[in-house]
């Protein structure tokens, strides 16, 4: 039986989970895969502070180049994160004729073409199941399970921090700041949560899913990204009354020669499959031409779920090494699709406009909507006590985002409108 030696770069939360899994289930993996995976070396800048890394079977170092230059190591696991040193590790390992397993969605989404071009040049694998959805095997689904399907659309809840916060706001009526504090107290949000709550983490993951689904390259800088930090409890309450819940969705839609890729808060039906996904859980809803609709659900982050995904990648690469196979086609973006701008996309919308009491307000607002060819499905105005702050809610029929932003820009300039109008997309899943 072939023994395959592995080097791990980054022994943090995820790395510790990988070490634990490879030690505990080494024999199980060997029996299932026919490969003996041996973790030989571990690199971490804080290696001396990690007292639990005292096992003499590992070679410990603070210099990742020792792993890249070790001729016995065939697979490198990159878990340091970021887009600078991590990129050097990934490219350096490939050029040193080593396969890569990574959970680094930022580096992959920003440098996808460069990384996979290098992989093909050196006939080495890059696997990244742990980069998206924790333990949900969504990369394997797109690469293998749905290889015979054309993907029409992907809707995903792919950031556990945001979903935890929105669950608390939706179910308990908490404010954003209170829900965030609760998430930080329970360990579901970082001390600096900006990457999560501003939507950037979800954007990296959604872009990667779209690249795989549509076999094309995407400039992550052009993906429309909106976070959850401006959401207000009043709009989530109104959404519930309308039969919706609010989720941060990653959206990728195939429009023929163009594709729509975006991340933003959306109203979705409360009892839909994605509407039922709560707290730190993730889910990916895929619509394809032959299978139809399929849902993939599980814990989206954490040491053990991500370690589980990494173990899957390791065994897949080990089989490729044993069989001496390299399939360059799974990496090739053979489609050239233009990314739609935010204004080109179309959806139904929820709108809240705060006004003062004055005759003719409603007719003035609806006249603007009519001018921009926006049809209304529902109008809601509740009893009010404060004549200086009267909310009016609208649900529109499908219209372009360009029309919506244009209409609301004009409406916001009316002297009777207080503050900036709120609008959220509605996805009828």
ZITAZI-V683537 format. One record per backbone hydrogen bond with DSSP energy under -1.0 kcal/mol. CO is the residue of the C=O (numbers start at 1). NH is the residue of the N-H. Records with the same first field share a line. If there is no record, write none. Layout:
CO=NH  NH
//
This chain:
2=36
4=38
5=74  75
6=40  41
7=77
8=43
9=79
12=16
13=17
14=18
15=19
16=20
17=21
18=22
19=23
20=24
21=25
25=29
26=30
27=31
28=32
29=33
30=34
36=4
38=6
40=59
41=8
42=61
43=10
44=47
46=49
49=51
50=53
52=54
55=58
59=42
61=44
63=66
64=68
65=69
67=70
74=99
75=7
76=101
77=9
78=103
84=88
85=89
86=90
87=91
88=92
89=93
90=94
91=95
92=96
93=98
94=97
99=76
100=127
101=78
103=105
104=108
105=109
106=110
107=111
111=115
112=116
113=117
114=118
115=119
116=120
117=121
118=122
119=124
125=100
127=102
128=131
129=132
133=136
136=138
137=141
138=142
139=143
140=144  145
141=146
144=147
146=149
150=289
152=254
153=287
154=252
155=285
156=250
157=283
159=163
160=164
161=165
162=166
163=167
164=168
165=169
166=170
167=171
168=172  174
175=179
176=180
177=181
178=182
179=183
180=184
181=185
182=186
183=188  189
193=196  197
194=198
195=201
196=199
197=228
199=203
200=204
201=205
202=206
203=207
204=208
205=209
206=210
207=211
208=212
209=213
210=214
211=216
215=335
219=222
220=223
224=263
228=231
232=236
233=237
234=238
235=239
236=240
237=241
238=242
239=244
240=243
243=270
245=268
247=266
249=264
250=156
251=262
252=154
253=260
257=338
258=255
259=340
260=253
262=251
263=226
264=249
266=247
267=427
268=245
269=272
272=276
274=277
278=281
280=300
282=298
283=157
284=296
285=155
286=294
287=152  153
292=288
294=286
296=284
298=282
299=135
302=306
303=307
304=308
305=309
306=310
307=311
308=312
309=313
310=314
311=315
312=316
313=317
314=318
315=319
316=320
317=321
318=322
319=323
320=325
328=331
332=334
338=259
343=402
345=401
347=399
348=426
349=396
350=424
351=394
352=422
353=392
354=418
355=390
358=361
360=364
361=365
362=366
363=367
364=368
365=369
366=370
367=371
368=372
369=374
370=373
375=397
378=395
380=393
386=389
387=357
390=355
392=353
393=380
394=351
395=377  378
399=347
400=404
401=405
402=406
403=407
404=408
405=409
406=410
407=411
408=412
411=414
414=417
416=356
422=352
424=350
425=267
427=429
//
